[in-house]
């Protein structure tokens, strides 16, 4: 591989993880939205199942939005948690 000349150096792309995580969160919310809007139309056992099925999706949405707002914050939090467990 030939080195890249300085005038053609790659542009920093710190926006990519933010946009990707926000897009994943919006997509997952769009998938869950129809279930939430028709929640009261279902029977109680189906409602219980929907709550159990949607909670992990909402957790992933929250983590994606957290990462979109502050990239790297989840990795730092995980390192702090591992350091606390080792003590």
Secondary structure, DSSP 8 states (H G I E B T S, - for coil): -----GGG-----THHHHHHHHHHHHHHHHHHHHHHHTGGGS-HHHHHHHHHHHHHHHHHHHHHHHHHHSTTHHHHHHHHHHHHHH-
